[in-house]
Amino acid sequence: MSESEISKYLKQTHDRVFEHNRAWAEEQKKKDPAFFEKLSAGQTPEYLWIGCSDSRIPAEQITGLGPGEAFIHRNIANLVVNTDLNVMSVINYAVRHLQVKHIVVCGHYGCGGVKAAMTPKDLGLLNPWLRNIRDVYRLHEKELDDIKDEKERYNHLVELSVIEQCRNVIKTAAVQKSYAKNHFPIVHGWVFGFEDGLLKDLKVDHEEMLRGIQKIYNLTEE
């Protein structure tokens, strides 16, 4: 492909986004003339979604949630790290100001971040980030090593990492204090499958997990 062809292609892909945007805006106005007036009035989402940055998992499309129904945060391998001011700020704002009722940590099978964490080599800048997944492997080393099928072991680590991130969400003061006062938000762990497009609920027991961490991580001042 020549330089001029590349330039033309890049312009077409860029312009296509704005064409789709105009079509989407017109469609919303046809369905509801007051749609954008209501949208500009503010947001009251029921959900905080913490997902992976993977481009194949658009949260609203796979759940049927519309604009204003989900507050979204995404990063590599859907991690909740207490030193990451980005995710901590998102959780704090979503819980204390937006008063979300549900927090979903959604991973996915075939996650590149999890696979990289299972690879015993130096990955440069990714090392400190992926260490959080490697720590999950360390915590469940025997359980995972007993799984002989590599794909099954890989998928199970995806699930275990999601559960650990749910635990990290529940460790936060914002979540603990809101739950003590309001009985929400509830934290959920889900995994998306590319092979069938379905979400798997890992059945995280919010109350049991909260009780399990509060001896050490109780921040409710009770």
C-alpha positions in Angstrom: 0.0 0.0 0.0 1.4 3.4 -1.0 1.7 6.4 1.2 -1.2 8.1 -0.5 -3.3 5.0 -0.2 -2.5 4.7 3.5 -3.4 8.4 4.0 -6.7 7.9 2.1 -7.6 4.8 4.2 -6.8 6.6 7.5 -9.0 9.5 6.5 -11.9 7.2 5.6 -11.7 5.3 8.9 -11.6 8.6 10.8 -14.5 10.1 8.8 -16.6 6.9 9.2 -16.7 7.5 13.0 -18.3 10.9 12.6 -20.7 9.5 10.0 -21.8 6.9 12.5 -22.0 9.5 15.2 -24.4 11.7 13.2 -26.5 8.7 12.3 -26.7 7.6 16.0 -27.6 11.1 17.1 -30.4 11.3 14.5 -31.7 7.9 15.5 -31.9 8.8 19.2 -33.8 12.0 18.4 -36.3 10.1 16.3 -36.9 7.6 19.2 -37.1 10.3 21.8 -37.0 14.1 20.9 -36.0 14.9 24.5 -33.2 12.3 24.6 -30.2 14.7 24.7 -32.0 17.2 27.0 -32.4 14.4 29.5 -28.8 13.2 28.9 -27.4 16.6 29.6 -29.3 17.0 32.8 -26.9 14.6 34.7 -26.2 11.0 35.3 -27.6 8.5 37.8 -26.1 5.2 36.8 -27.0 2.0 38.6 -23.8 0.3 37.7 -20.1 0.8 37.9 -18.3 -1.4 35.4 -14.6 -2.2 35.8 -13.5 -4.1 32.7 -10.6 -4.9 30.5 -9.4 -2.4 27.8 -9.8 -5.2 25.2 -11.5 -3.6 22.2 -13.8 -6.6 21.7 -15.8 -6.1 24.9 -18.1 -3.1 24.7 -19.8 -3.0 28.1 -23.1 -1.4 27.0 -23.6 -3.5 23.9 -23.1 -6.9 25.6 -25.3 -5.9 28.6 -28.0 -3.9 26.8 -27.3 -0.9 29.1 -27.9 2.5 27.6 -26.3 5.9 27.9 -26.4 7.0 31.6 -26.9 3.5 33.0 -23.3 2.5 33.6 -20.2 4.4 34.8 -17.3 2.7 33.0 -13.6 2.1 33.9 -11.3 -0.1 31.8 -7.7 -1.1 32.1 -5.4 -3.9 31.1 -6.8 -7.1 32.7 -9.5 -5.3 34.7 -7.3 -4.9 37.8 -8.2 -3.0 40.9 -4.9 -1.9 42.4 -4.9 0.2 45.6 -2.0 2.4 44.4 -3.7 3.1 41.0 -5.3 6.6 41.6 -7.3 6.2 38.4 -9.4 3.2 39.5 -9.5 4.4 43.1 -10.9 7.8 42.0 -13.5 6.1 39.8 -14.7 3.9 42.6 -14.8 6.8 45.1 -16.7 9.0 42.7 -19.1 6.2 41.6 -19.9 5.2 45.2 -19.9 8.4 47.1 -21.3 10.8 44.5 -23.2 8.8 42.0 -24.3 6.2 44.6 -24.2 3.3 42.2 -26.0 0.2 43.4 -23.8 -2.5 41.7 -20.1 -2.7 41.0 -19.2 -5.3 38.3 -15.6 -6.5 37.8 -15.8 -8.1 34.4 -12.9 -10.1 33.0 -12.8 -12.3 29.9 -11.5 -15.6 28.8 -8.5 -15.3 26.5 -7.2 -12.2 28.3 -3.8 -11.1 27.0 -2.9 -9.5 30.3 -3.5 -12.8 32.2 -1.6 -14.8 29.6 1.3 -12.4 29.8 1.3 -12.7 33.6 1.6 -16.5 33.2 4.7 -16.0 31.0 8.0 -16.2 33.1 9.9 -13.4 31.4 10.7 -9.7 31.8 8.0 -7.6 30.2 9.5 -4.2 31.0 7.0 -1.6 32.1 4.2 -4.2 32.4 6.1 -6.0 35.1 4.7 -4.1 38.1 1.1 -4.1 36.7 1.1 -7.8 35.8 2.6 -8.7 39.2 -0.9 -8.3 40.6 -2.0 -11.2 38.5 1.1 -13.2 39.3 0.3 -12.7 43.0 -3.1 -14.3 42.4 -1.3 -17.2 40.8 1.0 -17.5 43.8 -2.0 -17.5 46.2 -3.6 -20.3 44.2 -0.5 -22.0 42.9 -1.3 -25.6 43.9 -4.9 -25.4 42.7 -3.8 -24.0 39.3 -0.9 -26.4 38.9 -3.2 -29.3 39.5 -5.1 -28.4 36.3 -3.2 -30.2 33.5 -5.0 -28.6 30.6 -3.3 -25.3 29.8 -6.4 -23.6 28.4 -8.5 -24.6 31.4 -5.7 -23.5 33.8 -5.5 -20.1 32.0 -9.3 -19.7 32.1 -9.4 -20.5 35.8 -6.7 -17.9 36.6 -8.9 -15.4 34.7 -11.8 -16.3 37.1 -9.6 -16.2 40.2 -8.2 -12.8 39.2 -11.7 -11.4 38.8 -12.6 -12.7 42.3 -9.5 -11.1 43.7 -10.3 -7.8 42.1 -13.8 -7.9 43.6 -12.1 -8.4 47.0 -9.9 -5.4 46.3 -13.1 -3.3 45.6 -14.6 -4.4 48.9 -11.5 -3.4 50.7 -12.1 0.3 49.9 -13.5 2.7 52.5 -16.0 4.1 50.0 -17.6 0.7 49.4 -17.5 -0.5 53.0 -19.0 2.7 54.4 -21.7 3.0 51.8 -22.7 -0.7 52.3 -22.8 -0.2 56.1 -25.1 2.8 55.7 -27.2 2.0 52.6 -26.8 -1.8 52.0 -25.3 -1.0 48.5 -23.3 -1.2 46.3 -23.2 -5.0 45.8 -20.0 -6.2 44.1 -20.2 -8.8 41.3 -17.6 -10.8 39.4 -18.4 -11.7 35.8 -16.4 -13.2 32.9 -17.2 -12.7 29.2 -16.7 -15.5 26.7 -15.7 -14.8 23.1 -16.8 -18.2 21.9 -20.5 -17.7 22.8 -20.8 -14.0 23.7 -22.2 -14.9 27.1 -21.4 -13.5 30.5 -20.7 -15.9 33.3 -21.6 -14.9 36.8 -19.0 -16.1 39.3 -21.5 -15.8 42.1 -19.3 -13.6 44.3 -21.0 -13.5 47.8 -20.6 -9.8 48.7 -21.5 -10.2 52.3 -19.4 -13.2 52.9 -16.4 -11.6 51.2 -16.9 -8.4 53.3 -17.0 -10.4 56.5 -13.8 -12.3 55.4 -11.7 -9.1 55.0 -13.0 -6.9 57.8 -10.8 -8.3 60.5 -7.8 -6.6 58.7 -9.4 -4.2 56.3 -12.3 -2.8 58.2 -12.5 0.9 57.4 -16.1 1.6 58.6 -14.9 2.8 62.0 -17.4 0.5 63.6 
